């Protein structure tokens, strides 16, 4: 009987863990982005402050908005027929709701100001 050398399974490859982690991070990020309630102007301002490449970001933006607007459109009729629509509208237009939205936008800008390389131990920061 011959014992041919079998190739190592894919799960033993050194990059396998990183690949799986990246895949799940991509799915989680896309899922959160697709249902993101952030206004698009502030979202693009945050992307600009973070110096992201705009072409992939814009493609992801439109894909995410297509998903979220489809979900919103399908459920809009049901919400309109109930008092839940009034509850949501009043909570978003109340002073507390507006203050929360402004605070969340300030938080997004603050997150772009953090030197993540330094905080996460990624090495020296590049000169600007």
C-alpha positions as CSV (number, residue, x, y, z in Angstrom):
1,X,0.0,0.0,0.0
2,X,1.4,3.4,-0.9
3,X,1.0,6.4,1.4
4,X,0.8,9.4,-0.8
5,X,1.5,12.7,0.9
6,X,-1.8,14.4,1.4
7,X,-1.8,18.2,1.2
8,X,-2.5,19.9,4.5
9,X,-6.1,21.0,5.0
10,X,-7.0,24.6,4.2
11,X,-7.7,25.2,7.9
12,X,-4.0,24.7,8.7
13,X,-2.9,27.5,6.4
14,X,-1.4,30.4,8.4
15,X,-3.6,32.9,6.7
16,X,-6.8,30.9,7.3
17,X,-7.7,32.6,10.6
18,X,-7.1,36.0,9.2
19,X,-9.2,35.2,6.1
20,X,-12.1,34.0,8.2
21,X,-11.8,37.0,10.5
22,X,-11.8,39.4,7.6
23,X,-14.8,37.7,6.0
24,X,-16.8,38.0,9.2
25,X,-15.7,41.6,9.7
26,X,-16.7,42.4,6.2
27,X,-20.2,40.9,6.7
28,X,-20.6,42.6,10.0
29,X,-19.5,45.9,8.6
30,X,-21.7,45.6,5.6
31,X,-24.7,44.6,7.7
32,X,-24.2,47.5,10.1
33,X,-23.6,49.9,7.2
34,X,-26.7,48.6,5.3
35,X,-28.9,49.5,8.3
36,X,-27.0,52.6,9.2
37,X,-29.3,55.5,10.2
38,X,-26.5,58.0,9.5
39,X,-27.3,60.8,7.1
40,X,-25.2,60.5,4.0
41,X,-23.6,64.0,4.2
42,X,-22.2,63.3,7.6
43,X,-21.1,59.8,6.5
44,X,-19.2,61.2,3.6
45,X,-17.7,63.9,5.8
46,X,-16.5,61.2,8.2
47,X,-15.0,59.2,5.3
48,X,-13.2,62.3,4.1
49,X,-11.8,63.1,7.5
50,X,-10.6,59.5,7.8
51,X,-9.0,59.9,4.3
52,X,-10.7,56.9,2.9
53,X,-10.7,56.1,-0.8
54,X,-14.1,57.4,-2.0
55,X,-14.8,55.1,-5.0
56,X,-15.0,51.9,-2.9
57,X,-16.7,53.8,-0.1
58,X,-19.3,55.2,-2.5
59,X,-20.0,51.7,-4.0
60,X,-20.5,50.3,-0.5
61,X,-22.7,53.3,0.4
62,X,-25.1,52.7,-2.5
63,X,-25.2,48.9,-1.9
64,X,-25.9,49.5,1.7
65,X,-28.5,52.1,1.1
66,X,-30.2,49.9,-1.5
67,X,-30.6,47.2,1.1
68,X,-31.7,49.5,3.9
69,X,-34.2,51.4,1.8
70,X,-35.6,48.2,0.5
71,X,-36.2,47.0,4.1
72,X,-37.6,50.4,5.0
73,X,-39.9,50.5,2.0
74,X,-41.3,47.0,2.6
75,X,-42.1,47.7,6.2
76,X,-43.3,51.3,5.8
77,X,-46.9,50.4,5.0
78,X,-47.2,48.2,8.1
79,X,-45.7,50.9,10.4
80,X,-48.0,53.6,8.8
81,X,-51.0,51.5,9.7
82,X,-50.1,51.3,13.4
83,X,-49.3,53.8,16.1
84,X,-45.7,52.7,16.0
85,X,-45.1,55.2,13.1
86,X,-46.2,58.1,15.3
87,X,-44.0,56.9,18.2
88,X,-41.0,56.7,15.9
89,X,-41.7,60.1,14.3
90,X,-42.2,61.8,17.6
91,X,-39.0,60.3,19.1
92,X,-36.9,61.4,16.2
93,X,-38.3,64.9,16.2
94,X,-38.3,65.5,19.9
95,X,-35.6,67.7,21.5
96,X,-34.0,64.6,23.1
97,X,-34.0,62.7,19.8
98,X,-32.4,65.6,18.0
99,X,-29.8,66.0,20.8
100,X,-29.0,62.2,20.6
101,X,-28.5,62.5,16.8
102,X,-26.2,65.5,17.2
103,X,-24.2,63.7,19.9
104,X,-23.8,60.6,17.7
105,X,-22.5,62.7,14.8
106,X,-20.0,64.4,17.2
107,X,-18.9,60.9,18.3
108,X,-18.3,59.9,14.7
109,X,-16.1,63.0,14.2
110,X,-14.3,62.3,17.5
111,X,-13.6,58.7,16.4
112,X,-11.9,60.0,13.2
113,X,-9.6,62.2,15.3
114,X,-8.1,59.3,17.3
115,X,-4.7,58.1,16.3
116,X,-5.7,54.4,16.0
117,X,-2.2,53.2,14.9
118,X,-0.8,54.6,18.1
119,X,-3.6,53.3,20.3
120,X,-3.6,49.8,18.9
121,X,0.2,49.5,18.8
122,X,0.5,49.6,15.0
123,X,3.7,51.5,14.9
124,X,4.7,55.1,14.3
125,X,2.2,57.4,12.8
126,X,3.0,58.8,9.3
127,X,3.9,62.4,8.9
128,X,1.1,64.6,7.7
